[in-house]
């Protein structure tokens, strides 16, 4: 089994760069300065940003305006094709994007890649907005309406309908990658994160909640929502996701106000570490920048999913006949997830001071501790930043447990639809309902497992979706540009 763990580390290291895994005795292997996935992901985003003449930046405010003045108020065309409103499509996409990556993922990026990893998360999101626009506009254009009246769309279908039959293998590749990623990052790790957070938060209380109880409740709640399909998922996401995101942002703002004097220093750390300005020697500079890029891009993709193709599946279900407008709404998800929510988490982690236990003594910041794991870093910071207890349980820990549970639960809902679409593409529409029951069972099992190793598969799982999707949208880039010109977005 140890050899298998080493193999997974090596594959992940090769895909994302940095040290190319570890040998069996724990020593580091060679450096991979040119990470294939980092190069393809950022390169594709840059390509679309330039070809679209920075449309995602120019149209950011108008996209928000369209979302709130039309989609939110139900003023969509009643004759338009689709199953859910553009607002609910964005909320469903955000339900998959806003998850443990916004809490534990940000902490992981900082602890493993240094504060500079946050800068590269921003870069990933900046160019990712262009990729999100491209994939979602294509998803609406090439979606299908099946005899049962349900919409089917996403990368599988714009590969199938936009490219020739010789590219069918790429659609199958993406569908299989979606199933892999859904199991690894969209279901079991999310369920386990909730169960672990609730168990830890209630351990010192009068009524501790074991993992199996959380798993059972989670499975029942997930079943109630997903059994109704995308309309039920979209309806719940449209109400829960905006509320939970706003609540978390406001909490983070309160903590930043309480620690306002350290916020400028946090920004300085991010930029200094992003370019190796904190290191003294050339070798350390190169390695630190490489690690910041690797974990920033990796965790950035894990969080906002831009270029991965998953959110395009949700946007394909939107009730609209305008692929361009829906593509603009889709890019808002990347902005909200990374530029807003992840940044809030990062600034809190880098701004809140305290006495945190490390392997070699006491450190000033939680991210500097060598004994705290990623999720524990975020919890420790919130405990320190909100030193108030309720029934003996720190308020910060309660808030993180609630936020993590809501973030992870909505991720489970969103990814259930992505996996369902992948499975039905491969074997037929008959598999939709059985897949929902299987998904719920996996939620319960995931809550009970010790799945630290599964997290290591996350980077590979993300790449297994991103690679075929990025190839597809690059091949269809001419269609993306033509649609934008037709709607007057480009001159």
Buried (B, 14 or more C-beta within 10 A) or exposed (E): EEEEBBEBBBBBBBBBBBBBBBEEEEEEBEBBEEBBBBEBBBEBBBBBBEBBEEBBBEBBEEBBEBBEEBBBEEEBEEEEBBBBBBBBBBBBBBBBBBBBBBBBBBBBBBBBBBBBBBBBBBBBBBBBBBBBBBBBBBBBBBBBEEEEEBBBBBBBBBBBBBBEEEBEEBBBBBBBBBBBBBBBBBBBBBBBBBBBBBBBBBEEEEEEBEBEBBBBBBBEBBBEBBBEBBEBBBBBBBEBBBEBBEBBBEBBEEBBEEBEEBBEEBBBBBEBBBBBBBBEEEEEBBBBBBBBBBBBBBBBBBBBBBBBBBBBBBBBBBBBBBBBBBBBBBBBBBBBBBBBBBBBBBBBBBBBBBEBEBEEEEBEBBBBBEEBBBBBBBBBBBBBBBEEBEEEBBBBBBBBBBBBBBBBBBBBBBBBBBBBBBBBBBEEBEBBEEBBEEBBEBBBBBBBBEBEEBBBBBBBBBBBBBBBBBBBBBBBBEBBBEBBEEBEBBE
